[in-house]
Amino acid sequence: MIARSTGLGKNKLIANISDLKPEGDLLILHLETTEPQGWHLRAAMQVQDIPALIKGFMKPSIILFIIRCILFPKRNPKEPEEF
């Protein structure tokens, strides 16, 4: 996973999803960054965020993208300059 932040300037964080679990009324996404620093990041999704997340994953373009990535993984995927 690649993450960017306006606070990082043009730098990017390279991370792996390490866990996804419910805690109380939140769904916590745990990320372990590998570059430029080794950090443990957490993103807490609230109950009202989950329908938007599911709706986003149900879009035909996203479903096709996921299927294509699973069936035909690229060795050197293109990365956009800005996202």
Helices and strands as residue ranges (DSSP letters): E 2-4, G 6-8, E 12-23, E 26-35, E 40-46, G 47-49, H 50-57, H 60-71
